[in-house]
Amino acid sequence: MSELLASSSATWADDRTLDQIPAELRVQPGQRLAPRMRALARRYVLRRERAEAFFATSRNPEHGLPVAETGKAITFVRGLLAERGRFFAALVALNVLAAVAGLFVPRMLGDLVDLVAAGGGTGAGVDAIILAVLAVLIVQTVLTFGAHWASAVFGYDMLAAAREAIVRTVLRLPLGKVEQASSGDLLTRITSDVSKMSDSVRWAFPQLVLGGVMTVLTLAALVVNSWLLAIPSLLSLVVLVFVTRRYLRRAMAGYITESGTYSVINSTMTETVDGSRTVEALRLGDVRIARGDNDIEESNQAERYTMTIRNLLFIFLDACFQLPLVGIVLIGGWAYSQGLVSIGQITAAAIYVQTLVEPVDRLIQVADRLADRARRDHPAVGDRRRS
């Protein structure tokens, strides 16, 4: 009996070392600017390598549930959309109509500026344009409300269908495969993952449709207004596409690593709480506390990496959102002096560029949200058997 008690603590043994954080990842205070910047760049590289290594391992974990391939996730969503083809078409149509209605306002305001600049700004002409603008805004409001209503209904229907499909998939899994997953991993997938999937379906998908439609139509209106004044916006979008694609390639591994650390924390906490009497009897309290602290520090490093790549993205976003307006003013001033464009066209282009910021920013937010939440399943940490 004494031998059994003496070996009981060994059942709580963990193959992970307590201190897995490299010394280079720890911030050293008191450094000068140049060494501090080099250390910051080095920490970024190390965190990226750790995230990529975790992501590669998560595809085929030794224990627990694996990460779904991107192609399979896309096929799954495509199947849900195919079952609701008519509703989806109506959703897209409402968003297109709402976006088209909003595109008339900048053109009307540009015509108003040209009318006043030409000296023909009579009371009747100005009043007619203002009333037309108000009418368009009312129509756009009604269409936008209908689009949001349809998006909400469609999103909840998609969510219900996705949950039913997930339940059917889990019930078909072999019992041994389910038991390989740790309690923390299962808890994270049932609570956090379901919540994130729900938010992605209800919020991200409708926003993706609305943002995509508005971006395409606003660009088309900008080109129709004046292809010359559209050049700054088109160039900035090219840069945004390149930067966003690069960001998403890094973000996927970062977010999966970040969520994986949450699963590890849940595993450690659940095992400690469930086995609290055993922990106290074997005097493993300090060990379990140290394990929890280490898991939290691992999660902190993963979150710092995703925060860094987001901050780098924001630098390019701010530049690409502001520089097109400057370009329109410079190109528009020159083109007006050459008689190539009118004041009204410059005004309309400036309004279109400001209008374009919101849908483009919405698309990037959706892509980031989907990378963070929708495609999220991570490897489990095997349960520690206790006696």
C-alpha positions in Angstrom: 0.0 0.0 0.0 2.8 2.4 0.9 4.5 1.6 -2.5 1.2 2.5 -4.2 1.0 5.8 -2.4 4.6 6.6 -3.1 4.1 6.2 -6.8 0.8 8.0 -7.0 2.4 11.4 -7.6 4.0 9.9 -10.7 0.6 9.5 -12.4 0.5 13.4 -12.4 3.8 13.6 -14.2 3.8 15.9 -17.2 6.0 15.5 -20.2 6.1 19.3 -20.6 8.8 21.2 -18.9 7.7 23.9 -16.5 9.7 26.7 -18.2 9.2 26.5 -22.0 9.7 30.2 -22.7 13.1 31.0 -24.3 15.1 33.7 -22.6 15.1 35.7 -25.8 11.3 36.1 -25.5 11.6 37.8 -22.1 11.8 41.6 -22.2 15.0 43.0 -20.8 14.4 46.4 -19.3 17.0 49.2 -19.4 18.2 48.6 -23.0 19.1 51.4 -25.4 16.9 52.0 -28.4 19.0 50.1 -31.0 19.4 46.9 -28.9 15.7 47.1 -27.9 14.5 47.3 -31.5 16.8 44.3 -32.5 15.4 42.3 -29.5 11.8 43.2 -30.5 12.5 42.0 -34.1 14.0 38.8 -32.7 11.1 38.2 -30.4 8.7 38.6 -33.4 10.6 36.0 -35.4 10.7 33.5 -32.5 7.0 33.9 -31.8 6.2 33.4 -35.5 8.4 30.2 -35.6 6.7 28.9 -32.5 3.2 29.6 -34.0 4.1 27.9 -37.3 5.4 24.9 -35.5 2.3 24.6 -33.3 0.1 25.0 -36.4 1.9 22.2 -38.3 1.6 19.9 -35.3 -2.1 20.7 -34.9 -2.9 19.2 -38.3 -2.1 15.7 -37.1 -2.0 15.7 -33.3 -0.9 12.6 -31.4 -3.8 12.9 -29.1 -7.2 14.5 -29.2 -9.1 16.0 -32.1 -7.3 17.4 -35.2 -7.7 20.7 -37.0 -10.0 20.7 -40.0 -8.4 21.3 -43.4 -9.3 24.7 -45.0 -10.7 23.0 -48.1 -13.0 20.8 -46.0 -14.3 23.8 -44.1 -15.0 25.7 -47.4 -16.8 22.6 -48.8 -18.9 22.4 -45.6 -20.0 26.1 -45.9 -20.6 25.8 -49.6 -22.9 22.9 -49.0 -24.9 24.9 -46.5 -25.2 27.8 -49.0 -26.3 25.5 -51.7 -29.2 24.3 -49.6 -30.4 27.9 -49.2 -29.7 29.2 -52.7 -32.9 31.3 -53.1 -32.6 32.9 -49.7 -28.9 33.7 -50.4 -29.8 35.2 -53.8 -32.4 37.4 -52.1 -29.9 38.4 -49.4 -27.3 39.4 -52.1 -30.0 41.3 -54.1 -31.1 43.4 -51.1 -27.5 44.3 -50.3 -26.8 45.2 -54.0 -29.9 47.5 -54.1 -28.9 49.2 -50.8 -25.4 49.8 -52.1 -26.6 51.1 -55.5 -29.0 53.5 -53.8 -26.1 54.9 -51.7 -24.0 55.4 -54.8 -26.4 58.0 -56.2 -25.8 60.5 -53.4 -22.1 61.4 -54.1 -23.0 61.9 -57.8 -25.9 64.1 -57.0 -23.8 66.2 -54.7 -21.2 66.5 -57.4 -23.9 67.7 -59.8 -25.0 70.2 -57.2 -21.5 71.6 -56.9 -21.2 71.9 -60.8 -24.6 73.6 -60.9 -23.6 76.2 -58.3 -20.1 76.7 -59.8 -21.7 77.3 -63.2 -23.9 80.0 -61.8 -27.1 78.2 -62.3 -27.8 77.4 -58.7 -31.3 78.7 -58.6 -33.6 77.9 -55.7 -35.7 75.5 -57.7 -32.8 73.5 -59.1 -31.0 73.3 -55.7 -34.2 72.3 -54.0 -34.9 69.5 -56.5 -31.5 68.0 -56.0 -31.8 68.2 -52.2 -35.2 66.5 -52.3 -33.8 63.8 -54.6 -31.0 63.2 -52.2 -33.5 62.8 -49.3 -35.6 60.4 -51.3 -32.6 58.3 -52.2 -31.5 58.2 -48.5 -35.0 57.1 -47.4 -35.0 54.3 -50.0 -31.4 53.3 -49.0 -32.5 53.1 -45.3 -35.4 50.8 -46.1 -33.3 48.6 -48.3 -30.5 48.5 -45.7 -33.0 47.5 -43.0 -34.3 44.7 -45.2 -30.7 43.5 -46.0 -29.8 43.4 -42.3 -33.0 41.6 -41.5 -32.4 39.0 -44.2 -28.8 38.6 -43.1 -29.8 38.0 -39.5 -32.4 35.4 -40.4 -30.0 33.7 -42.9 -27.2 33.7 -40.3 -29.3 32.1 -37.6 -30.6 29.5 -40.1 -27.0 28.7 -41.1 -25.9 28.4 -37.5 -28.7 26.0 -36.6 -27.8 23.8 -39.6 -24.1 23.9 -38.8 -24.8 22.9 -35.1 -26.9 19.9 -36.3 -24.2 18.8 -38.7 -21.5 19.1 -36.0 -23.7 17.0 -33.5 -24.2 14.3 -36.1 -20.5 14.3 -36.9 -19.5 13.9 -33.2 -22.0 11.1 -32.6 -20.5 9.2 -35.5 -17.0 9.4 -34.1 -15.5 6.3 -32.5 -15.8 6.4 -28.7 -12.0 5.8 -28.3 -11.3 8.9 -30.5 -13.5 11.1 -28.3 -11.9 9.7 -25.1 -8.4 10.6 -26.4 -9.3 14.3 -26.1 -8.7 16.0 -22.8 -11.5 17.4 -20.7 -10.0 20.9 -21.3 -10.1 20.5 -25.0 -13.6 19.2 -25.0 -14.7 22.0 -22.7 -13.1 24.6 -25.0 -14.7 23.2 -28.1 -18.2 23.0 -26.5 -18.2 26.5 -25.0 -15.7 28.8 -26.6 -15.6 27.3 -30.1 -19.4 27.1 -30.4 -19.7 30.7 -29.3 -17.1 31.8 -31.8 -18.7 29.8 -34.6 -22.1 31.4 -33.7 -20.6 34.9 -33.9 -18.9 34.2 -37.2 -22.0 32.9 -38.8 -24.3 35.6 -37.5 -22.0 38.6 -37.9 -19.1 37.8 -40.3 -21.0 36.3 -43.2 -23.6 39.1 -43.6 -20.9 41.7 -43.2 -18.8 39.9 -45.8 -21.6 40.0 -48.3 -22.4 43.7 -47.6 -18.8 44.8 -47.6 -18.0 42.9 -50.8 -21.0 44.3 -52.7 -20.4 47.9 -51.6 -16.6 47.7 -52.4 -17.2 46.5 -55.9 -20.0 48.9 -56.7 -18.2 51.9 -55.2 -15.1 51.2 -57.2 -17.3 50.9 -60.3 -18.9 54.2 -59.6 -15.5 55.8 -58.9 -14.3 54.7 -62.3 -17.4 55.8 -64.1 -17.1 59.2 -62.4 -13.5 59.6 -63.6 -11.0 56.9 -64.3 -8.2 59.4 -63.7 -9.4 60.2 -60.2 -9.9 56.5 -59.5 -6.1 55.7 -59.9 -5.1 56.5 -56.3 -7.9 54.2 -54.9 -7.0 51.4 -57.2 -3.3 51.5 -56.3 -4.1 51.6 -52.6 -6.4 48.5 -53.0 -3.6 46.6 -54.7 -1.4 47.3 -51.7 -4.2 46.3 -49.3 -4.8 43.0 -51.1 -1.1 42.1 -50.9 -0.7 43.2 -47.3 -3.9 41.5 -46.1 -3.1 38.2 -47.8 0.3 38.2 -46.2 -1.3 39.0 -42.8 -3.9 36.2 -43.1 -1.2 33.7 -43.9 0.5 34.6 -40.6 -2.7 35.2 -38.6 -4.1 31.7 -39.2 -1.1 30.0 -37.4 -1.1 32.7 -34.7 -4.8 32.5 -33.9 -4.8 28.7 -33.8 -1.7 28.7 -31.5 -3.5 31.3 -29.3 -6.6 29.2 -29.0 -4.5 26.1 -28.4 -3.0 27.8 -25.4 -6.5 28.4 -24.0 -7.2 24.7 -24.3 -4.0 23.9 -22.4 -5.1 26.3 -19.6 -8.5 24.8 -19.5 -7.0 21.3 -19.3 -4.7 22.2 -16.4 -7.4 24.0 -14.5 -10.0 21.3 -15.0 -7.6 18.5 -14.0 -6.4 20.4 -10.9 -10.0 21.2 -9.8 -11.3 17.7 -10.4 -8.4 16.1 -8.6 -8.1 18.8 -5.9 -8.2 16.2 -3.1 -5.5 14.2 -4.7 -3.4 17.3 -5.3 -3.7 18.2 -1.6 -3.0 14.7 -0.4 0.1 14.3 -2.6 1.2 17.9 -1.8 1.3 18.8 -5.5 -0.3 22.3 -5.0 2.9 24.2 -5.8 3.5 22.1 -8.9 0.0 22.6 -10.2 0.2 26.4 -9.6 3.6 26.5 -11.4 2.0 24.6 -14.3 -0.9 27.0 -14.5 1.5 30.0 -14.4 3.6 28.6 -17.2 0.5 27.9 -19.3 -0.6 31.5 -18.9 2.8 32.8 -19.9 2.7 30.6 -23.0 -0.7 32.1 -23.8 0.7 35.5 -23.3 3.4 34.9 -25.8 0.9 33.7 -28.4 -1.3 36.7 -27.8 1.7 39.1 -28.2 2.4 37.6 -31.6 -1.1 38.1 -32.9 -1.2 41.6 -31.5 2.1 42.4 -33.3 0.9 41.3 -36.7 -2.4 43.2 -36.2 -0.4 46.4 -35.4 1.7 46.0 -38.5 -1.5 45.6 -40.5 -3.0 48.7 -39.1 0.0 50.8 -40.2 -0.7 49.9 -43.9 -4.5 50.3 -43.4 -4.1 53.8 -42.2 -1.8 54.8 -45.0 -4.0 53.1 -47.7 -7.2 54.8 -46.3 -5.7 58.3 -46.2 -3.4 58.6 -49.1 -6.0 58.1 -51.9 -7.8 61.3 -50.7 -4.5 63.2 -50.9 -3.9 61.7 -54.4 -7.4 62.8 -55.6 -6.8 66.4 -54.4 -3.4 66.5 -56.2 -4.4 64.8 -59.4 -7.8 66.5 -59.4 -6.2 69.9 -59.0 -3.9 69.3 -62.0 -6.7 67.6 -64.1 -9.1 70.6 -63.4 -6.4 73.1 -64.6 -6.1 71.0 -67.8 -9.9 70.9 -68.2 -10.0 67.1 -67.8 -12.4 67.0 -64.9 -14.9 69.3 -63.2 -15.2 70.4 -59.6 -18.2 68.2 -59.3 -16.3 65.1 -60.4 -13.5 65.9 -57.8 -16.1 66.3 -55.1 -17.9 63.1 -56.0 -14.5 61.2 -56.2 -13.6 62.5 -52.7 -16.9 61.3 -51.3 -16.6 57.9 -53.0 -13.1 57.4 -51.5 -14.4 58.2 -48.0 -17.4 55.9 -48.6 -15.0 53.2 -49.8 -13.2 53.1 -46.4 -16.0 51.5 -44.5 -16.7 48.5 -46.7 -13.0 47.8 -47.3 -12.3 48.0 -43.5 -15.3 45.8 -42.9 -13.9 43.2 -45.3 -10.6 43.1 -43.6 -12.3 42.9 -40.2 -14.4 39.9 -41.4 -11.3 38.2 -42.8 -9.5 38.7 -39.5 -12.5 37.5 -37.5 -12.9 34.4 -39.6 -9.2 33.6 -39.2 -9.5 34.1 -35.5 -12.8 32.3 -35.0 -14.4 30.4 -37.8 -11.5 28.1 -38.7 -10.7 27.1 -35.2 -10.1 23.7 -33.9 -6.9 22.8 -32.1 -5.1 19.7 -30.8 -5.9 18.4 -27.4 -3.6 17.9 -24.4 -4.0 14.3 -23.3 -5.6 13.8 -19.9 -3.2 12.9 -17.0 -4.4 9.7 -15.5 -4.7 9.8 -11.7 -4.9 7.0 -9.2 
